[in-house]
Amino acid sequence: DILPAIQRNFATWRANTADTDTLKQLRRGFHTIKGSAPIVGATALGTFGRDLERLTITFHERPDTITPDAIKILEQAIGMLPAFAETVRTNKPPPTLARILGQRLRRLAE
């Protein structure tokens, strides 16, 4: 249910990365995933949500970290969310790419 709002907010923010209000809305979507996913046993998705949330916090606190490469990784991670959700529904392991993107998100948020 949260995915369409995340996608909308990302598109809006990507067009204007100085839009801190939309960045906050994006962070809230990731925060919701971080908190809700473990409740249904999707701990890997919750961790991925945490990594996404941390990156948006970093972007807010240090706007100089918003680079084209960072935006591309965030876009790829958001694009991974539907497949990640499907693995939860089908009780399969998280997508391999999600683990790789999670590592990249963590590095960017440092």
N, C-alpha and C positions, 0 to 999 in steps of 0.2 A: 504493500500500500504506500510505502514511503518512497519507493523508487521514482515514480513520475515527478514528485516534488524535488527530489535530489537532481534529477536530470534537468528539470526546468531551471532550478537555482544555479546549477553549474553553468548552463548555457548563458544565463544572464550575467553571472559573475565573470565568466571567461571573456565576455564582450567588454567588461569594464572591471578590471581587477582592483580598482580603487573603491568599489562598492562594498563597503564593510558590512552593511546591513544584509545583503544577499549572502555574503560569506558566512555571517552568523547563522542564517537560515540553513545553509549547506551543512555547517557544523552540527546544528541541531538534528538534522536528518541522520548524520553519522552517529551522533550520540544515542539516538533512539535505537539504531541497529546494535550498537555496542551493548546497550542495556537489555534489549528485548531478545536478541538471538540466544544468549545463554539460557534464558528461561525455557526455551523450547529444545534445549540440548544442542544448539548449534554454536558450540564454543569457538570453533575456528572462524565462523562468520562474525561473532562478537569481537574477536581479536582483530579481524580485518577492519571492522567498524571503528575500533579503538585507534588503529593506525591511521585511518582516514581522518578521524576527528583530530588526532594530534597534529597532522599535517595542516589542517585548516587553522588550528590554534597558532601554529608556527607562522603561517601566512599572515595572520592577524597581528601577531606580536612583532614579526620581522618581515615587513613587506618586501625587503630586498631579496628574500628567498624565493619570491614569485618569479620564476624564470620560464621561458618557453618549454624547457625540458621538464620542469616540475609540473607545469600545467598538463603536459602530455601524459605524464605518469598518472596524475590524478584522473585524467579523462579515461585512460586505460583501466584504472581500478574501478571507476564507476561503471564502465562498460562490462566489467567482470561480474557485477552484482547479480544480474539475472541468472547467469550460469551457476553462480555460487548458491543462490536461493534454490535452484533446481536440485543441486546435489543434496541440499538439506531435505527437500521434499522426498527425494528418492533414496535417502539414507546411504549416499555414496560419499567417498572422501572428497575433500575440497579440491577444486581444480589446481593442477600444478602451477599454472600461471598465477593464480591467486597468491600462492606462497612466495613466488618470486616478486610479484608486485608489492606484497606486504613488506618484504625486506627493503625494497626501494623506497617505499613510503616512510619506513622507520629511519632510513639514512637521511632522507630529505628533512625529516622533522627534527634532526639532531641540532 
